[in-house]
Amino acid sequence: MRLSQYFIPTIKENPSEAQIVSHRLMLRAGMIRQSSAGIYIWLPTGLRVLNKIADIVREEQDRAGANELLMPTIQPAELWQESGRYDAYGKEMLRITDRHDREMLYGPTNEEMITDLFRNSIKTYKNLPLSLYHIQWKFRDEVRPRFGIMRGREFLMKDNYSFDLDFEGAKASYNKMYVAYLRTFARLGLVAIPVRADAGAIGGDLSHEFQILADTGESTLYYDKGIESFDLASLTGDIDDETVAKLQSYYAMEEEKHDADNCPVPVEGLKTAKGIEVGHIFYFGTKYSESMGAKVAGPDGKEVPVEMGSYGIGVSRLVGALIEANHDDNGIIWPEVVAPYKVGLINLRAKDENCTAACDALYNKLLSADIEVLYDDRDAGAGAKFADMDLIGLPWQIIVGPKGIEKGILEFKNRRSGERVELTENELLVKLG
């Protein structure tokens, strides 16, 4: 993409309304714009990152044997009345009345709808286990939306729902998602600590939050440093049941649940860090299947309510979490796997015919090699181009100027380390390939 044709309204100064790093940088880098309180327009750069994160989440859900579908954002209130959650959920739920005076709502989550789908479709244990998920927009009417997309009212979420005949099957489904989450966050280059958690409004008995370690996190975590021996940032391969059991046995609590006087971990083995919640998994048994009549015929022919679990990842929230964990004073530093473009091509002298011809030719070669490139072909000063490219945070920068062209070399910069090297065009293409 040529920057002269791209819609990326960057901002030089920090917006006064932005209180945290990710909100400031997403506004400054032209990734989002606020539509109303807690609701944002995702601009081209932000949308590219959002889609790449969603793709990784989707790949790991599919790998775990889950089936993707897509449920509507608007749900009938009667389903929530049937489960008993309609009134209990509170003012965070946006309630709507349609033109026929039917009570509707903008879904904050989908337990009721998926249970209704299941009870009308599955009648026998022979179709179990079953895991269904979608990646869909949700709405929760936060009383004080803040921190940009980190705590907005409208957000993109992956929610998965498992159905099993008995507890042992449900626990196996739970652990499968536990592993899928570890793999997902590892692929994003993030360290995610699984923390024992309350099930809250979802309900249930077994629950883990996945907290990303970041200095700017909103939660304070206390955890056994032994968990780090598993190198959580690289758990992308197979994880056996023994490893899952070991990980789940480690002490990890949020500050408000941490009891210093009765902590099972000695002081020297306990670590404290800031965390950002990006995922939450629940086992809630027959909470919804009992109240909504989601039953199957078991091996003996008798009907039993299915055992269920729910598994959420904040896809849009992950964009902010990644920035909180990957930035410096100059801007964002994207991990290559989710960067909006892999490389930024900077033409230092747009008015120089030789420089522009060399940049145009290299741009076309990069596109032909299926390398995502953002080409700064604007007639602007070098300082502005460097500042914008660092702000946007692409992993690599190619800097092309008249002096380099004369010598047959290009400058190649690593955004994370700041290291600059001089390479020939062929060397550069091999390195990027």
Order of alpha helices (4+ residues) and beta strands (2+ residues): alpha-beta-beta-alpha-beta-beta-alpha-beta-beta-alpha-beta-beta-alpha-beta-beta-beta-alpha-beta-beta-alpha-beta-beta-beta-alpha-beta-beta-beta-alpha-beta-alpha-beta-alpha-beta-beta-alpha
